[in-house]
Amino acid sequence: MVINQKCLRGNTGITAKKKSFKEGQITIGFVKIKPKEDKWLLFHIGRVTKDLNKLDGMGYEYQELEEFGKYVGRLIIKYQNRSQSMIRNAESVMDACYVSQILPDFFDNDVFPGYEHVNISWEELKRVIEKDNWVTALQNQKGVYLLTDRSNGKMYVGSAYGENMILGRWRAYMATATEEIRD
């Protein structure tokens, strides 16, 4: 899951019957990423700069608070929302929120999909090859795999059985690939 760009712009799709914020207030946005575990990812910290006087749609302008930017997309909290309201006052929920994790990189939900579902581009491979769950899955698996050059349709069947198994082979490709292969 990539963080919803509408949420980043402040449009959560919530239709309101009353105003939720006032100019000058700080808003903090979380999106639920692991429903069964009540895990929420920080996607926004900002200050309301203008009330657009709208009840439906995006009713406010805001300015990101740069000093907290390093946590956006990385901070995960554990919180069980017992209310039907998606807009909550911090004072009423603060004691029920716990920092679960601060990710080393921006959250991109690159969970290993299972061996039979791996079908990724060169760019995606570069992004996931060092992710913990991919490393764990690929470094312990012998296998036969198919690489396809999307520019000309040529295919290469490879096998991995040596040190670090598939992970080792794919890392070697990344280290030695020519520009033609990378695109």
Backbone as a chain_set.jsonl record, in Angstrom:
{"seq": "MVINQKCLRGNTGITAKKKSFKEGQITIGFVKIKPKEDKWLLFHIGRVTKDLNKLDGMGYEYQELEEFGKYVGRLIIKYQNRSQSMIRNAESVMDACYVSQILPDFFDNDVFPGYEHVNISWEELKRVIEKDNWVTALQNQKGVYLLTDRSNGKMYVGSAYGENMILGRWRAYMATATEEIRD", "coords": {"N": [[0.845, -1.172, 0.0], [0.659, 2.105, -0.929], [0.957, 5.244, 0.529], [-2.031, 7.003, 0.569], [-2.477, 9.543, -1.69], [-4.5, 11.44, -1.617], [-5.046, 11.614, 1.086], [-2.662, 12.753, 1.955], [-2.981, 15.269, 0.916], [-4.904, 16.207, 2.52], [-7.523, 15.489, 2.081], [-9.602, 13.271, 3.181], [-11.841, 11.94, 2.46], [-13.874, 11.975, 4.197], [-17.041, 13.045, 5.019], [-18.277, 15.823, 6.552], [-20.478, 17.142, 9.066], [-20.1, 19.151, 10.689], [-17.581, 21.548, 11.57], [-14.235, 20.482, 12.034], [-11.755, 21.44, 12.783], [-9.745, 24.286, 13.829], [-8.299, 27.377, 12.737], [-4.799, 27.525, 13.139], [-4.606, 25.264, 14.727], [-2.854, 22.208, 15.356], [-2.662, 19.407, 13.304], [-2.675, 15.895, 13.163], [-2.16, 13.104, 11.235], [-3.075, 9.72, 10.84], [-3.007, 6.542, 9.218], [-4.643, 3.464, 9.014], [-2.79, 0.53, 8.937], [-2.427, -2.118, 9.607], [-4.957, -3.787, 10.319], [-5.802, -5.953, 12.067], [-3.948, -5.825, 14.043], [-4.149, -3.319, 15.029], [-2.486, -1.229, 14.054], [-1.117, 1.863, 13.075], [-0.044, 4.22, 10.673], [1.869, 7.148, 10.562], [0.998, 9.84, 8.526], [0.921, 12.551, 8.234], [1.718, 15.686, 9.655], [0.715, 18.775, 10.546], [-0.126, 22.318, 10.488], [-3.184, 23.982, 10.692], [-3.86, 26.458, 8.426], [-5.76, 27.931, 7.143], [-9.249, 28.234, 7.114], [-11.433, 26.941, 4.863], [-14.099, 27.145, 4.811], [-15.835, 25.017, 4.14], [-17.882, 22.132, 4.32], [-18.002, 19.618, 3.178], [-15.611, 17.575, 1.526], [-12.321, 18.933, 0.994], [-11.713, 21.0, 3.515], [-9.869, 22.724, 4.609], [-6.805, 24.576, 4.573], [-3.395, 23.787, 5.002], [-0.167, 23.777, 6.597], [2.693, 21.861, 6.339], [4.527, 20.652, 9.125], [7.716, 20.973, 9.221], [9.729, 20.132, 11.008], [8.924, 17.686, 11.956], [8.898, 16.073, 9.818], [10.689, 13.973, 9.299], [9.581, 11.782, 10.514], [7.25, 11.176, 9.209], [5.553, 8.763, 7.387], [7.114, 6.825, 8.509], [6.766, 6.426, 11.264], [5.052, 4.246, 13.34], [2.192, 3.614, 15.168], [0.501, 1.929, 17.864], [-2.851, 1.599, 18.33], [-6.123, 1.327, 19.467], [-8.968, 2.149, 18.022], [-11.839, 2.981, 19.448], [-13.981, 4.427, 18.838], [-16.525, 5.636, 16.574], [-15.914, 7.847, 15.238], [-13.59, 9.306, 13.047], [-12.048, 11.467, 13.388], [-10.26, 12.632, 15.972], [-9.724, 14.073, 19.206], [-6.59, 14.86, 20.422], [-5.972, 14.864, 23.203], [-7.859, 13.134, 24.251], [-7.169, 10.608, 23.387], [-4.473, 10.165, 23.672], [-3.234, 8.729, 25.832], [-3.801, 6.141, 25.137], [-2.313, 5.51, 22.968], [0.572, 4.039, 21.597], [3.976, 4.043, 20.713], [4.886, 1.902, 18.272], [6.802, 1.283, 16.39], [9.6, 2.722, 14.685], [10.283, 3.035, 11.496], [13.171, 2.23, 9.469], [13.184, 3.137, 6.876], [10.983, 4.82, 4.533], [7.614, 3.789, 4.714], [6.411, 1.332, 2.579], [5.037, -0.911, 2.22], [6.173, -3.268, 1.198], [5.856, -6.141, 1.425], [6.956, -9.468, 1.301], [5.527, -11.344, -1.251], [5.181, -14.073, -1.479], [6.612, -16.905, -3.065], [5.468, -17.797, -5.499], [4.224, -15.536, -6.426], [5.985, -13.555, -7.144], [6.742, -11.106, -9.319], [8.287, -8.77, -10.613], [9.551, -5.515, -11.532], [12.766, -4.171, -12.645], [13.253, -1.776, -11.258], [11.553, -2.118, -9.049], [12.778, -4.353, -7.902], [15.229, -3.256, -7.108], [14.293, -1.665, -5.055], [13.215, -3.475, -3.166], [15.102, -5.429, -2.539], [16.725, -5.29, -0.261], [14.972, -5.297, 1.819], [13.85, -6.529, 4.933], [11.976, -8.734, 5.065], [12.038, -9.73, 2.465], [14.755, -10.384, 2.177], [14.993, -12.442, 4.104], [13.253, -14.379, 2.992], [14.398, -14.855, 0.429], [17.108, -15.516, 0.821], [17.175, -18.028, 1.803], [16.248, -19.839, -0.026], [16.456, -22.168, -2.55], [16.231, -22.297, -6.112], [14.627, -22.113, -9.363], [14.335, -19.606, -11.742], [12.844, -17.044, -13.794], [13.984, -14.514, -15.84], [13.047, -11.625, -17.582], [13.695, -9.542, -20.283], [12.199, -6.658, -20.699], [12.338, -4.847, -22.753], [12.963, -6.16, -25.139], [11.87, -8.647, -25.008], [13.392, -10.914, -24.575], [14.266, -13.857, -22.78], [15.651, -15.27, -19.797], [16.555, -18.148, -18.167], [17.323, -18.88, -14.923], [19.184, -20.335, -12.179], [19.447, -20.933, -8.679], [21.483, -21.937, -6.102], [23.619, -21.655, -4.531], [25.64, -19.804, -2.157], [23.667, -17.772, -0.114], [21.558, -18.259, -1.765], [18.723, -17.548, -3.819], [18.682, -14.826, -3.244], [21.431, -14.148, -3.236], [22.112, -14.571, -5.961], [20.443, -12.688, -7.26], [21.341, -10.306, -6.155], [23.897, -10.312, -7.223], [23.301, -9.991, -9.961], [22.32, -7.392, -9.877], [24.594, -5.979, -9.172], [26.28, -6.325, -11.353], [24.914, -5.821, -13.681], [24.345, -4.448, -16.938], [23.659, -1.172, -18.308], [21.712, -1.545, -20.262], [20.312, -3.813, -19.422], [19.292, -2.925, -17.009], [17.323, -1.086, -17.605]], "CA": [[0.0, 0.0, 0.0], [1.335, 3.397, -0.939], [0.112, 6.186, 1.264], [-3.019, 7.649, -0.277], [-2.126, 10.935, -1.96], [-5.602, 12.298, -1.174], [-4.841, 11.851, 2.519], [-1.561, 13.69, 2.11], [-3.477, 16.607, 0.59], [-5.887, 16.59, 3.525], [-8.862, 15.052, 1.717], [-9.713, 11.887, 3.628], [-13.094, 11.373, 2.001], [-14.848, 12.073, 5.282], [-17.962, 14.169, 4.879], [-18.548, 16.314, 7.902], [-21.641, 17.989, 9.265], [-19.618, 20.298, 11.456], [-16.148, 21.775, 11.388], [-13.422, 19.677, 12.944], [-10.518, 22.111, 13.18], [-9.697, 25.748, 13.832], [-7.02, 27.907, 12.269], [-3.744, 27.478, 14.14], [-4.5, 23.954, 15.356], [-1.969, 21.215, 14.754], [-3.359, 18.172, 12.961], [-1.812, 14.73, 12.995], [-2.922, 12.099, 10.503], [-2.626, 8.329, 10.814], [-3.797, 5.645, 8.387], [-4.531, 2.106, 9.554], [-2.059, -0.329, 8.001], [-2.558, -3.513, 10.033], [-6.206, -3.751, 11.073], [-5.899, -6.942, 13.144], [-2.994, -5.473, 15.086], [-4.388, -1.916, 15.391], [-1.275, -0.464, 13.736], [-1.414, 3.074, 12.32], [1.144, 4.885, 10.134], [1.803, 8.61, 10.49], [1.137, 10.354, 7.165], [0.824, 14.011, 8.173], [1.684, 16.58, 10.818], [0.669, 20.126, 10.004], [-0.896, 23.346, 11.187], [-4.262, 24.543, 9.878], [-3.542, 27.857, 8.143], [-6.932, 28.645, 6.636], [-10.521, 27.526, 7.056], [-12.033, 27.223, 3.555], [-15.536, 27.266, 5.038], [-16.525, 23.921, 3.455], [-18.144, 20.989, 5.184], [-17.693, 18.4, 2.43], [-14.361, 17.7, 0.778], [-11.181, 19.499, 1.708], [-12.197, 22.241, 4.093], [-8.812, 23.485, 5.264], [-5.449, 24.604, 4.042], [-2.484, 23.549, 6.112], [1.264, 23.819, 6.311], [3.414, 20.758, 6.98], [5.502, 21.041, 10.141], [8.946, 20.366, 8.71], [10.552, 19.51, 12.045], [8.455, 16.319, 12.186], [8.893, 15.396, 8.523], [11.48, 12.734, 9.29], [8.769, 10.686, 11.046], [6.126, 10.917, 8.311], [5.767, 7.553, 6.603], [8.011, 5.91, 9.223], [6.302, 6.184, 12.629], [3.877, 3.383, 13.465], [1.685, 3.529, 16.538], [-0.536, 0.944, 18.148], [-3.988, 2.31, 18.909], [-7.407, 0.71, 19.175], [-9.995, 3.187, 17.914], [-13.121, 2.457, 19.922], [-15.0, 5.39, 18.433], [-16.866, 5.643, 15.156], [-15.357, 9.077, 14.678], [-12.222, 9.199, 12.549], [-11.338, 12.665, 13.826], [-10.213, 12.535, 17.418], [-8.965, 15.068, 19.942], [-5.387, 14.192, 20.937], [-6.021, 14.677, 24.651], [-8.737, 12.017, 24.614], [-6.627, 9.315, 22.945], [-3.018, 10.117, 23.833], [-2.8, 7.676, 26.754], [-4.062, 4.832, 24.528], [-1.42, 5.37, 21.807], [1.929, 3.604, 21.918], [4.865, 3.929, 19.559], [5.162, 0.502, 17.995], [8.025, 1.143, 15.603], [10.029, 3.773, 13.767], [10.907, 2.307, 10.391], [14.399, 2.844, 8.968], [12.857, 3.746, 5.589], [9.589, 5.173, 4.299], [6.728, 2.632, 4.574], [5.899, 1.115, 1.227], [4.313, -2.176, 2.283], [6.812, -4.244, 0.323], [5.857, -7.443, 2.072], [7.227, -10.541, 0.346], [4.199, -11.847, -1.606], [5.196, -15.523, -1.684], [7.455, -17.208, -4.23], [4.677, -17.931, -6.727], [3.667, -14.237, -6.814], [7.041, -12.58, -7.437], [6.77, -10.665, -10.714], [8.624, -7.377, -10.354], [10.44, -4.818, -12.466], [14.113, -3.872, -12.149], [13.123, -0.709, -10.253], [10.977, -2.71, -7.837], [13.803, -5.211, -7.312], [16.178, -2.381, -6.409], [13.645, -1.154, -3.849], [12.877, -4.497, -2.172], [16.156, -6.435, -2.351], [17.298, -5.221, 1.087], [13.906, -5.325, 2.831], [14.054, -7.688, 5.804], [11.176, -9.917, 4.756], [12.533, -10.259, 1.194], [16.056, -11.014, 2.451], [14.731, -13.707, 4.792], [12.646, -15.33, 2.057], [15.245, -15.179, -0.723], [18.427, -16.06, 1.166], [17.018, -19.416, 2.242], [15.478, -20.574, -1.02], [17.013, -22.584, -3.837], [15.144, -22.227, -7.067], [14.767, -21.778, -10.77], [13.559, -18.386, -11.948], [12.839, -16.521, -15.159], [14.176, -13.073, -16.006], [12.603, -11.194, -18.904], [14.065, -8.189, -20.696], [10.945, -6.098, -21.204], [12.556, -4.04, -23.961], [13.013, -6.976, -26.356], [11.179, -9.905, -24.77], [14.304, -12.036, -24.353], [14.123, -14.465, -21.467], [16.789, -16.004, -19.272], [16.21, -19.033, -17.061], [18.447, -18.982, -14.001], [18.989, -21.192, -11.009], [20.198, -20.482, -7.509], [21.667, -22.991, -5.105], [24.849, -21.342, -3.809], [25.567, -18.97, -0.964], [22.535, -16.834, -0.081], [20.519, -18.788, -2.661], [18.189, -16.608, -4.816], [19.12, -13.482, -2.869], [22.802, -13.973, -3.715], [22.102, -14.457, -7.429], [19.824, -11.432, -7.677], [22.267, -9.226, -5.788], [24.982, -10.344, -8.21], [22.773, -9.354, -11.176], [22.219, -5.949, -9.665], [25.945, -5.414, -9.11], [27.003, -6.452, -12.623], [24.041, -5.579, -14.838], [24.644, -3.303, -17.794], [22.562, -0.2, -18.391], [20.646, -2.108, -21.095], [19.507, -4.723, -18.61], [18.641, -2.188, -15.923], [16.15, -0.361, -18.084]], "C": [[0.889, 1.234, 0.0], [0.403, 4.363, -0.24], [-0.763, 6.952, 0.286], [-2.701, 9.132, -0.443], [-3.249, 11.894, -1.56], [-5.459, 12.609, 0.303], [-3.734, 12.858, 2.732], [-1.985, 15.117, 1.782], [-4.543, 17.063, 1.576], [-7.299, 16.173, 3.2], [-8.991, 13.574, 2.051], [-10.985, 11.221, 3.141], [-14.179, 11.411, 3.066], [-15.746, 13.272, 5.011], [-18.401, 14.569, 6.275], [-19.795, 17.177, 7.929], [-21.284, 19.199, 10.106], [-18.114, 20.406, 11.242], [-15.363, 21.024, 12.458], [-12.229, 20.427, 13.506], [-10.683, 23.621, 13.156], [-8.344, 26.175, 13.301], [-6.028, 27.917, 13.424], [-3.587, 26.129, 14.817], [-3.507, 23.076, 14.608], [-2.788, 19.955, 14.51], [-2.328, 17.077, 12.718], [-2.656, 13.655, 12.335], [-2.269, 10.733, 10.536], [-3.554, 7.538, 9.904], [-3.556, 4.226, 8.903], [-3.857, 1.207, 8.522], [-2.149, -1.806, 8.364], [-3.782, -3.611, 10.931], [-6.267, -4.733, 12.246], [-4.97, -6.625, 14.304], [-3.169, -4.032, 15.567], [-3.143, -1.063, 15.195], [-1.64, 0.666, 12.779], [-0.11, 3.747, 11.91], [0.913, 6.39, 10.066], [1.964, 9.056, 9.04], [1.137, 11.877, 7.096], [0.962, 14.613, 9.566], [1.733, 17.989, 10.254], [-0.162, 21.059, 10.86], [-1.943, 23.885, 10.218], [-3.972, 26.028, 9.688], [-4.749, 28.647, 7.661], [-8.137, 27.717, 6.634], [-11.184, 27.919, 5.739], [-13.553, 27.291, 3.617], [-16.34, 26.249, 4.222], [-16.755, 22.803, 4.453], [-17.842, 19.669, 4.479], [-16.413, 18.615, 1.644], [-13.27, 18.3, 1.639], [-11.552, 20.885, 2.209], [-11.142, 23.121, 4.722], [-7.56, 23.513, 4.398], [-4.532, 24.409, 5.237], [-1.05, 23.643, 5.636], [1.91, 22.663, 7.066], [4.381, 21.323, 8.015], [6.795, 20.281, 9.85], [9.748, 19.633, 9.779], [10.133, 18.076, 12.363], [8.469, 15.486, 10.908], [9.64, 14.079, 8.504], [10.696, 11.535, 9.834], [7.6, 10.31, 10.134], [6.462, 9.717, 7.429], [6.661, 6.531, 7.284], [7.502, 5.523, 10.609], [5.022, 5.351, 12.617], [3.48, 3.354, 14.933], [0.702, 2.375, 16.644], [-1.643, 1.699, 18.871], [-5.27, 1.596, 18.504], [-8.473, 1.794, 19.2], [-11.346, 2.591, 18.303], [-14.284, 3.366, 19.514], [-15.328, 5.222, 16.955], [-16.277, 6.863, 14.463], [-13.921, 8.842, 14.23], [-11.395, 10.412, 12.945], [-11.427, 12.701, 15.34], [-9.385, 13.665, 17.997], [-7.797, 14.347, 20.616], [-5.46, 13.917, 22.433], [-6.851, 13.458, 25.047], [-8.166, 10.653, 24.234], [-5.142, 9.122, 23.249], [-2.55, 8.97, 24.722], [-3.005, 6.272, 26.185], [-3.17, 4.566, 23.315], [-0.012, 5.008, 22.266], [2.757, 3.555, 20.643], [5.219, 2.458, 19.418], [6.517, 0.346, 17.317], [8.317, 2.441, 14.873], [10.83, 3.062, 12.691], [12.189, 2.994, 9.939], [14.175, 3.584, 7.652], [11.374, 4.06, 5.543], [8.759, 3.908, 4.079], [6.246, 2.515, 3.14], [5.194, -0.228, 1.105], [4.865, -3.214, 1.32], [6.963, -5.586, 1.024], [6.101, -8.503, 1.002], [5.918, -11.256, 0.038], [4.085, -13.368, -1.679], [5.9, -15.81, -3.003], [6.666, -17.24, -5.535], [4.115, -16.602, -7.227], [4.726, -13.182, -7.122], [7.058, -12.325, -8.941], [7.011, -9.16, -10.656], [9.57, -6.825, -11.404], [11.813, -4.626, -11.828], [14.053, -2.821, -11.044], [12.555, -1.256, -8.946], [11.997, -3.597, -7.132], [14.816, -4.379, -6.537], [15.602, -1.906, -5.075], [13.486, -2.23, -2.772], [14.026, -5.421, -1.785], [16.785, -6.403, -0.959], [16.237, -5.165, 2.188], [14.003, -6.624, 3.625], [13.264, -8.917, 5.38], [11.565, -10.541, 3.415], [13.859, -10.981, 1.408], [15.841, -12.381, 3.091], [14.192, -14.758, 3.829], [13.621, -15.78, 0.974], [16.578, -15.812, -0.352], [18.362, -17.525, 1.585], [16.322, -20.293, 1.209], [16.301, -20.875, -2.26], [15.885, -22.431, -4.841], [15.579, -21.969, -8.485], [13.855, -20.587, -10.995], [13.715, -17.93, -13.39], [13.001, -15.013, -15.114], [13.758, -12.72, -17.426], [13.049, -9.765, -19.148], [12.827, -7.593, -21.353], [11.122, -5.29, -22.482], [12.541, -4.882, -25.229], [12.357, -8.344, -26.189], [12.083, -11.108, -24.539], [14.172, -12.528, -22.917], [15.378, -15.243, -21.099], [16.302, -16.839, -18.1], [17.456, -19.192, -16.207], [18.139, -19.937, -12.872], [19.885, -20.7, -9.884], [20.267, -21.615, -6.498], [22.905, -22.735, -4.251], [24.595, -20.496, -2.577], [24.475, -17.908, -1.114], [21.48, -17.122, -1.14], [20.047, -17.746, -3.69], [18.648, -15.19, -4.509], [20.523, -13.207, -3.403], [22.874, -13.787, -5.218], [21.548, -13.098, -7.856], [20.678, -10.238, -7.286], [23.42, -9.161, -6.789], [24.525, -9.707, -9.523], [22.759, -7.841, -11.023], [23.592, -5.293, -9.687], [26.631, -5.395, -10.469], [26.179, -6.107, -13.853], [24.475, -4.351, -15.623], [23.457, -2.361, -17.794], [21.41, -0.746, -19.225], [19.722, -2.993, -20.272], [18.716, -3.955, -17.563], [17.392, -1.449, -16.379], [15.173, -1.342, -18.622]], "O": [[1.771, 1.373, 0.847], [-0.814, 4.294, -0.41], [-0.275, 7.486, -0.71], [-2.659, 9.882, 0.532], [-2.979, 13.04, -1.2], [-5.717, 13.733, 0.733], [-3.846, 13.729, 3.594], [-1.413, 16.071, 2.311], [-5.035, 18.187, 1.479], [-8.211, 16.471, 3.971], [-8.539, 12.72, 1.288], [-11.184, 10.032, 3.391], [-15.287, 10.924, 2.843], [-15.261, 14.383, 4.798], [-18.84, 13.737, 7.07], [-20.128, 17.853, 6.955], [-22.061, 20.147, 10.223], [-17.467, 19.462, 10.789], [-15.769, 20.944, 13.617], [-11.738, 20.094, 14.585], [-11.614, 24.161, 12.557], [-7.363, 25.437, 13.397], [-6.375, 28.274, 14.55], [-2.549, 25.862, 15.423], [-3.343, 23.187, 13.393], [-3.514, 19.492, 15.39], [-1.262, 17.309, 12.148], [-3.742, 13.329, 12.816], [-1.07, 10.596, 10.294], [-4.748, 7.828, 9.826], [-2.424, 3.837, 9.189], [-4.296, 1.13, 7.374], [-1.961, -2.661, 7.498], [-3.669, -3.53, 12.154], [-6.743, -4.367, 13.321], [-5.179, -7.1, 15.42], [-2.414, -3.574, 16.425], [-2.786, -0.268, 16.063], [-2.368, 0.466, 11.807], [0.823, 3.835, 12.707], [-0.118, 6.847, 9.572], [2.946, 8.701, 8.388], [1.329, 12.444, 6.021], [0.392, 14.107, 10.533], [2.685, 18.355, 9.563], [-0.809, 20.647, 11.822], [-1.635, 24.205, 9.07], [-3.853, 26.771, 10.662], [-4.775, 29.874, 7.752], [-8.053, 26.565, 6.208], [-11.468, 29.096, 5.516], [-14.215, 27.473, 2.596], [-17.395, 26.577, 3.679], [-15.924, 22.556, 5.327], [-17.463, 18.698, 5.133], [-16.16, 19.714, 1.15], [-13.296, 18.187, 2.864], [-11.69, 21.825, 1.427], [-11.466, 24.154, 5.308], [-7.298, 22.606, 3.609], [-4.856, 24.817, 6.352], [-0.761, 23.596, 4.44], [1.707, 22.501, 8.269], [4.987, 22.371, 7.789], [6.939, 19.107, 10.191], [10.381, 18.618, 9.488], [10.9, 17.329, 12.971], [8.088, 14.316, 10.926], [9.265, 13.163, 7.772], [11.106, 10.392, 9.634], [7.026, 9.231, 10.281], [7.522, 9.667, 6.806], [6.945, 5.48, 6.71], [7.773, 4.419, 11.082], [4.04, 5.706, 11.967], [4.3, 3.109, 15.817], [0.15, 1.91, 15.647], [-1.408, 2.352, 19.888], [-5.474, 1.297, 17.328], [-8.839, 2.296, 20.263], [-11.917, 1.791, 17.562], [-15.44, 3.079, 19.825], [-14.509, 4.727, 16.18], [-16.16, 6.895, 13.238], [-13.129, 8.245, 14.958], [-10.168, 10.385, 12.847], [-12.512, 12.789, 15.916], [-8.456, 14.158, 17.357], [-7.993, 13.342, 21.299], [-5.052, 12.847, 22.884], [-6.576, 12.822, 26.064], [-8.649, 9.633, 24.726], [-4.619, 8.019, 23.094], [-1.566, 8.305, 24.398], [-2.436, 5.311, 26.702], [-3.265, 3.503, 22.701], [0.521, 5.599, 23.205], [2.287, 3.077, 19.611], [5.78, 1.849, 20.329], [7.278, -0.576, 17.611], [7.403, 3.171, 14.489], [11.921, 2.552, 12.946], [12.288, 4.218, 10.017], [14.886, 4.541, 7.344], [10.605, 3.625, 6.401], [9.175, 3.035, 3.319], [5.739, 3.475, 2.561], [4.802, -0.632, 0.01], [4.105, -3.956, 0.697], [8.072, -6.093, 1.19], [5.518, -8.441, -0.081], [5.252, -11.732, 0.957], [2.998, -13.892, -1.919], [5.788, -15.032, -3.951], [7.145, -16.761, -6.563], [3.584, -16.539, -8.335], [4.385, -12.02, -7.341], [7.353, -13.222, -9.731], [6.067, -8.371, -10.651], [10.29, -7.567, -12.073], [12.003, -4.88, -10.639], [14.718, -2.954, -10.017], [13.021, -0.899, -7.865], [12.075, -3.598, -5.903], [15.218, -4.753, -5.435], [16.328, -1.762, -4.091], [13.608, -1.93, -1.584], [13.925, -6.133, -0.785], [17.333, -7.415, -0.521], [16.572, -5.005, 3.362], [14.214, -7.693, 3.053], [13.808, -10.021, 5.337], [11.437, -11.753, 3.241], [14.063, -12.072, 0.876], [16.441, -13.368, 2.666], [14.634, -15.906, 3.854], [13.666, -16.963, 0.637], [17.129, -16.577, -1.143], [19.395, -18.184, 1.704], [15.854, -21.382, 1.541], [16.783, -19.967, -2.938], [14.713, -22.434, -4.466], [16.735, -21.651, -8.764], [12.73, -20.559, -10.497], [14.608, -18.381, -14.107], [12.247, -14.317, -14.433], [14.084, -13.443, -18.368], [12.812, -8.882, -18.324], [12.456, -7.996, -22.456], [10.158, -5.072, -23.216], [12.153, -4.39, -26.289], [12.3, -9.118, -27.144], [11.589, -12.215, -24.328], [13.993, -11.75, -21.98], [16.07, -15.793, -21.956], [15.711, -16.316, -17.155], [18.513, -19.589, -16.699], [16.987, -20.301, -12.637], [20.947, -20.124, -10.121], [19.248, -22.174, -6.093], [23.206, -23.513, -3.347], [23.493, -20.473, -2.028], [24.391, -17.233, -2.141], [20.599, -16.295, -1.378], [20.874, -17.127, -4.361], [18.97, -14.433, -5.424], [20.773, -12.14, -3.964], [23.618, -12.933, -5.702], [22.125, -12.435, -8.718], [20.73, -9.252, -8.023], [23.864, -8.074, -7.158], [25.285, -8.959, -10.138], [23.141, -7.108, -11.935], [23.736, -4.17, -10.17], [27.479, -4.537, -10.716], [26.709, -6.104, -14.964], [24.913, -3.351, -15.055], [22.372, -2.717, -17.333], [20.251, -0.45, -18.938], [18.501, -2.93, -20.409], [17.576, -4.312, -17.267], [16.49, -1.218, -15.574], [14.1, -0.955, -19.084]]}, "num_chains": 1, "name": "protein.A"}
